[in-house]
Amino acid sequence: MSVLSRDEIEQRLNTNGINSIIVTPILDKIEQINQIGIDCRLSNQFIIFKTQNIESYDIKKFIDNPQYSRKYQKEVIIPFGESFVLHPQTMVLSSTFEFVSLPNDIEASIEGRSSWARTGLMIATAVYVDPGFKGCITLELCNLSNVPLKLFPGMRIGQIVFGKTSSPSKYEDRKYQYPIGPEISKIKNDDDNLFFLNF
């Protein structure tokens, strides 16, 4: 995989062709597009874990009862201009403010901004975003520090880095398709879990 440079990104960004990389909206092209990627902003949707309601995350209960996740997760929407407080040693789900659409020969990854990492905020997502993906990218946000952090919807939270694959491929992820906000884990849809849970 070779990482796309700024010039390569701009040549393919938001054009009308099948090879276009779509990232929208870009509110500030000068600030957001850098030498090897595009800064992404934080959406105003969060999924929090209601830890007081459960003893543990039990994958078997999750598989047996599709409504199980409602007992321990809750969606919160924060108005723009207000903040979401992420407490120490806590993880929440959010997503990119931007909608991303990748052509079949481009994959992507999201790196946390070093400025935020130095406050203790860790940003993770799937190691790679597959070629052909379309949607808002779910982010796992974790506060590793010992002080609460205020997160503001719309702020630059990470960087999307693009890479060219050696050959085109078709997006085949059946679990996460066209998300428009953060999505909970769909590990219950992994077929191989049925084998392990029968013991």
Secondary structure, DSSP 8 states (H G I E B T S, - for coil): -EE--HHHHHHHBT-SSTT-BEEE--S-HHHHB-SSEEEEEB-SEEEEE-GGG-SS--HHHHHH-TTGGGGTEEEEE--TTS-EEE-TTEEEEEEBSSEEE--TTEEEEEEE-HHHHTTTEEEE--S-B-TT-EE--EEEEEE-SSS-EEE-TTSEEEEEEEEE-SS------SSS-S-SS-----GGG-TTHHHHTT-
